[in-house]
């Protein structure tokens, strides 16, 4: 079971199970939220064997494809009150849910904009440590590269959920994944890990890479 320490004890986001653990001084309780891998690609990646997601307390994360904020809420738990999650979602309907979630999790900055146009939200962001992308677009690699060029620190990391059928439904998934990784390599990224998201998602892979902003050729 995968859990995150609840940033807002007593509050669930999407009906997830909460678990309280007693301990510490004067019988204080710590509350955790169960992170469902069938509802979150990032959770599926962790349970699928990713050694490191580079998201930790105090980190600044740019989350592309935030949807209604299910996964974003867990990322907010992880980075904690000293961290920030910039959550970009294009759909106004999902964006409303995202904004409502961010009213309680004040370390989330909801941005209802198109991730393909990072200049539209440039004024809202500072440099980030990590970019997580789950945008399911044919040009996903290009979207990640554009956002990295605008916001990701040198030596920062990207985590990308790749849905093969969204990029090329006629090619075998392994070929699609390889082609996406090659695009990253040509844009100053050094791939680190790649895992499948089975059994939680079909024909999905998750890739992590480090950004070497000043490298001539990775």
N, C-alpha and C positions, 0 to 999 in steps of 0.2 A: 504494500500500500504506500502511496506517495501522498505526503501532506505538506502544507506550508503553515507557518505560524501566523495566526490571524492578526492582521494589523488593526482590525476593528472588532475586538471580542464581542460576541453576542450577535454579530451580523453575518448572515450568509448572503451570497451574491446571486446564485442561480439554483438554490435549493440543495446545495451540496451538504454532505454530512459534516458535522463539527464534533471534535473530540476534545474534552477538557482533561488535562493531566494535573493532578495535585502535586505540590512540591514547593521547595523554596522556603523562604521565611514566612512565618505566621500563616502557613497553610494557603499560600497564594496559588491560584490556578493559571495554567497556560493553556490557551485554546488553539487548536490546529484545525485546518480545513482540508478535507480529502480532495485531492487533485485528480480528477477523472481523466484518464488518457483517451477515452472515447469522446471526450468533449474538448480536448486540448492537444494540438499537435506537439507542443513543447513538452508536455507531460509524456506523450507517447515516445518522443525522442529520448527523454531521460530513462524511461523504463525499457526502451529499445537498446540501451547500452552506451549512450553518449557519456564519455568520461568527464566532460566539462562543458557547462553552458555559459560560463564566464559572467553569469548574473549573480551578484552577491550584495550583501549589505553595503549601502552607500553608493552603489553604481548608478550611472545615468544610462538609461536604456531608451532607444528609439524603437518602437514596436509598430511595424507596418502591417496593416490588415488586422486592426484591433477588433473588428466586429462589435459585438455588444459588450465586450469586456470580460468575458469568462476567464480566458487565460491571462489577460492583462491584470486582473485582480490578484492572481497568484504571483505574478511577477512583482506587483506592488508589495505583496507580503514579503517577498524575498529581499528586495532592495531596502525595505524598511523606511522609517521616517527621514533618514538622512539621504536616501536615494530619490531618484525621479524616474518616472516612466512617461515618455512622450508617446501618446497612443494615437496613431493616424488611422482614420477610417473614412472611406469615401461615401458610404451609404448614409443618408440623413436619418433613416429609421433606426439603423444600428447605432448611429451616432448619438441619438437621443438616449438610448439605454446606456451607452458609454458615459455620457455626461452625467446621468443620474448616479451611476456607480461611483464616479469621481467625486461626487458631493461628500461621500463618506471617506473615501480613500484619497486624501488631499495631496498625496505624492504622485497622483496621476494627472497629467495635463492632456485632456481630450482635444484632438485636432480633427475636425470634420473637413478633410481636404483630400485631394487626389495625390497619392504617393508618387505618381509619375511626375509631379510638378513640385519638387521640394522648395523651389523659390517662393511658393505661395505661403509656406509656413516658416520660412527662414528666421523671421523676427521672433518666433516663439521658442526657438531652441538655442541651447548652448552646445558645445562640443560633447559628444556622447562616448561612452566606453564600449557599448555593445549595440548592434542593430539586430533585431529579430524580425524576420519577414515571413509572412504567410499570406501573400496577396493573390495567389492562384491566377496569374496573368501570363500570357505567352512571352511577354518581355520582362519576366520577373528579375532575371539577372541584371538587366539594364537598370531597372528601378532601384535595385539594391546598390548598384555601382554609383548611380547619380546621388543617392542619399549619403553614401559613404564619402563621396568626394566633397559633399557639402558639410557633413556633420561629424564623421567618425574620426576619432583621434588616431594618430600614427601608432600602430601596435594594438589598436582596438580590434574587436572581433565581430564577425557576423555569424548568425545562425539562420539558415534558410530551409524552410519546408518546401520541398519541390513536389508538385503533383504532376506526374508525367503527362497525363491526358490533357491537361490545360495548356501544355507547351506544344506537344505534337502527339495526337491520338493515333497516328499511323506507325510510329516508330516504337521499337521495344523500349520499355522503361529504362533499362540499363544504359541504352544509347542516349536517351534524353538526359539522364543524370550526368553522364560523362560530358556531354556537350555543354551543359550548364556550368559544370566545374571548369571546363576549358575557358569559358567566357570570363570567369572570375580570375583565373590565372593570368589572363591577358590584361587585367586591370589592377595589378598590384596586390592581388590576394594570394596567400599561400594556404591551400587546403590543409586541414588538420584531420578531420574525421568525417566519415559518412556511414550512416546506419539506415536500415529500412524501418518503416513505421508499422510493419506487420506485427501483430495481428490487428492493430487498432485502425489502420488505414491501408487500403489497397493501393499499390503502385505509387507509393510515396517514399521519398527519402529525405533525410535531414542531413545537411552538410554544415560543418563549421569551418571557418577560415580566419586567418589573421590578416589584417590590412597593413601592408608595407608601403605607405604613402609615397616614399621617395625611392622605392626600388625601381631599377631600370627594367628588369625582367625577372619575374618570379618563376 
